[in-house]
Amino acid sequence: MAVKKAATKTVAKKAPAKKAPAKKTVAAPKKVAEPKSAITYQFADKEYDEASLVKIAKDVWKYDLNGKAADLKSIKLFVKPEESKVYYVFNGDVDGAFDI
């Protein structure tokens, strides 16, 4: 009887898996909170803040000019205390003034 030699297996050694370099996380710079501000106009024993002037302007648009609230896209106000008036420009083309 012939003796068979056991077959030897050659196993290829795998190189160890390379780890991906750790990603460095860069912290986003902290945003500095903007300080809150308020504007108040005082003259001739009167006092108006920005919100009240905008509300009056919206009322002029709605009631005096019969405009729809949805159609009002922009409001620019120019306060002239020496005339006791606020000049307005609505949507870049409608202008006028109201008394304060």
C-alpha positions as CSV (number, residue, x, y, z in Angstrom):
1,M,0.0,0.0,0.0
2,A,1.2,3.3,-0.9
3,V,1.1,6.0,1.7
4,K,-0.3,9.3,0.5
5,K,1.2,12.3,1.9
6,A,-1.3,14.7,3.3
7,A,-1.8,17.7,1.1
8,T,-0.5,20.8,2.6
9,K,-2.5,23.9,2.1
10,T,-0.9,27.1,1.7
11,V,-2.9,29.9,3.1
12,A,-2.2,33.4,1.9
13,K,-1.9,35.7,4.8
14,K,-4.0,38.7,4.5
15,A,-2.5,42.0,5.4
16,P,-4.3,43.5,8.4
17,A,-7.0,45.9,7.3
18,K,-5.9,49.5,7.4
19,K,-8.0,51.7,9.6
20,A,-9.2,54.9,8.0
21,P,-7.6,57.9,9.7
22,A,-9.9,59.4,12.2
23,K,-11.7,62.4,10.9
24,K,-11.1,65.5,12.8
25,T,-14.2,67.4,13.6
26,V,-13.8,71.1,13.6
27,A,-16.2,72.8,15.8
28,A,-18.1,75.5,14.0
29,P,-17.4,78.9,15.4
30,K,-20.0,80.0,17.9
31,K,-22.3,82.7,16.6
32,V,-22.5,85.7,18.8
33,A,-26.1,86.5,19.5
34,E,-27.1,89.9,18.0
35,P,-28.2,92.3,20.7
36,K,-31.9,93.1,20.7
37,S,-32.6,96.7,19.7
38,A,-35.5,99.0,19.8
39,I,-36.1,102.4,18.2
40,T,-38.3,104.9,19.8
41,Y,-39.1,108.3,18.3
42,Q,-39.8,111.1,20.8
43,F,-40.8,114.6,19.8
44,A,-43.4,117.2,20.7
45,D,-44.6,115.2,23.7
46,K,-45.3,112.2,21.4
47,E,-43.6,108.8,21.4
48,Y,-43.7,106.2,18.7
49,D,-41.8,103.0,18.2
50,E,-41.1,101.2,15.0
51,A,-43.8,98.6,15.5
52,S,-46.5,101.2,16.0
53,L,-45.5,103.1,12.9
54,V,-45.5,99.9,10.8
55,K,-49.0,99.1,12.2
56,I,-50.3,102.6,11.2
57,A,-48.7,102.2,7.7
58,K,-50.4,98.8,7.3
59,D,-53.7,100.4,8.3
60,V,-53.2,103.1,5.7
61,W,-52.6,100.4,3.1
62,K,-55.7,98.4,4.1
63,Y,-58.2,101.1,4.9
64,D,-57.1,104.3,3.0
65,L,-55.7,102.7,-0.1
66,N,-58.1,99.6,-0.1
67,G,-55.1,97.3,-0.5
68,K,-55.1,93.6,0.4
69,A,-52.7,92.5,3.2
70,A,-51.4,89.7,0.9
71,D,-50.4,92.3,-1.7
72,L,-48.2,94.3,0.6
73,K,-44.6,93.1,0.0
74,S,-42.5,95.9,1.4
75,I,-42.8,99.0,3.5
76,K,-40.3,101.9,3.7
77,L,-41.0,104.6,6.3
78,F,-39.4,108.0,6.6
79,V,-40.1,109.9,9.8
80,K,-40.1,113.7,9.6
81,P,-40.7,114.8,13.2
82,E,-40.4,118.5,12.3
83,E,-43.5,118.1,10.0
84,S,-45.2,115.5,12.3
85,K,-45.4,113.2,9.3
86,V,-44.3,109.8,8.2
87,Y,-43.7,109.3,4.5
88,Y,-44.1,105.8,3.1
89,V,-43.4,103.8,0.1
90,F,-45.3,100.6,-0.4
91,N,-44.0,97.9,-2.7
92,G,-41.5,100.3,-4.2
93,D,-44.1,102.3,-6.1
94,V,-47.0,103.5,-4.0
95,D,-46.0,106.6,-1.9
96,G,-47.6,109.1,0.4
97,A,-47.6,110.3,3.9
98,F,-49.7,110.2,7.1
99,D,-49.7,112.4,10.2
100,I,-48.4,111.4,13.6
